[in-house]
Amino acid sequence: MISDVKAKIKEFIMTEVSPDLHLERIDDRESLVESGIMDSLGVLKIMAFLDEAFGVDLSSGEIKLENFKDVQTICDLVEKERAS
């Protein structure tokens, strides 16, 4: 199940957050912000996507840039929220 979540997150980032970069793949631990793949608007898009795709409605305490630093961290956040 986690691989499905990860695949959907990667696909969303490549097609909706950074379509101009024409990315073929994103490494799980690649820094999304430092590498220029995602900016603050991208974080907002990801948050809306997580709510729509996975029913993950983040509380204000979870809306931190560190929770969106890479695909693996975002995936971990989704799994944590779904378990609670």
C-alpha positions as CSV (number, residue, x, y, z in Angstrom):
1,M,0.0,0.0,0.0
2,I,2.8,2.4,0.8
3,S,4.2,2.0,-2.7
4,D,0.9,3.0,-4.2
5,V,0.9,6.1,-2.0
6,K,4.5,6.9,-3.0
7,A,3.8,6.4,-6.7
8,K,0.7,8.7,-6.6
9,I,2.7,11.4,-4.8
10,K,5.5,11.2,-7.3
11,E,3.2,11.3,-10.2
12,F,1.4,14.3,-8.8
13,I,4.7,16.2,-8.2
14,M,5.9,15.4,-11.7
15,T,2.7,16.4,-13.5
16,E,1.0,19.0,-11.3
17,V,3.7,20.6,-9.1
18,S,6.7,20.8,-11.5
19,P,5.5,19.9,-15.0
20,D,7.9,22.4,-16.6
21,L,10.9,20.4,-15.3
22,H,9.9,17.3,-17.4
23,L,11.0,14.9,-14.6
24,E,11.2,11.3,-15.4
25,R,11.7,10.2,-11.8
26,I,12.2,11.5,-8.3
27,D,14.3,9.8,-5.7
28,D,12.5,9.1,-2.5
29,R,15.0,11.1,-0.4
30,E,15.7,13.9,-2.9
31,S,15.2,17.3,-1.3
32,L,12.2,18.7,-3.2
33,V,12.7,22.3,-2.2
34,E,16.5,22.4,-2.3
35,S,16.6,20.8,-5.7
36,G,14.0,23.3,-7.1
37,I,11.3,20.7,-7.7
38,M,8.9,22.3,-5.3
39,D,8.3,25.8,-3.8
40,S,5.8,27.1,-1.2
41,L,3.0,27.0,-3.8
42,G,3.9,23.4,-4.5
43,V,3.6,22.6,-0.8
44,L,0.0,24.0,-0.9
45,K,-0.8,21.9,-4.0
46,I,0.6,18.8,-2.3
47,M,-1.5,19.5,0.8
48,A,-4.7,19.8,-1.2
49,F,-3.8,16.6,-3.1
50,L,-3.2,14.7,0.1
51,D,-6.6,15.7,1.3
52,E,-8.3,14.8,-1.9
53,A,-6.5,11.6,-2.8
54,F,-6.0,10.1,0.7
55,G,-8.4,11.9,3.0
56,V,-5.4,13.5,4.9
57,D,-6.5,16.8,6.4
58,L,-3.4,18.2,8.1
59,S,-3.6,20.1,11.3
60,S,-1.7,23.4,11.6
61,G,1.0,21.7,13.7
62,E,1.8,19.4,10.8
63,I,2.1,22.2,8.2
64,K,5.8,22.5,8.4
65,L,8.2,22.6,5.5
66,E,10.2,19.7,7.1
67,N,7.1,17.5,6.6
68,F,7.4,18.1,2.8
69,K,11.1,17.8,2.4
70,D,11.1,14.7,0.2
71,V,8.7,12.0,-1.1
72,Q,9.5,9.6,1.7
73,T,8.7,12.1,4.4
74,I,5.4,13.0,2.7
75,C,4.6,9.3,2.4
76,D,5.4,8.8,6.1
77,L,3.1,11.7,7.0
78,V,0.2,10.2,4.9
79,E,0.7,6.8,6.6
80,K,0.8,8.4,10.1
81,E,-2.4,10.4,9.5
82,R,-4.2,7.4,8.0
83,A,-3.3,5.3,11.0
84,S,-4.7,7.9,13.5
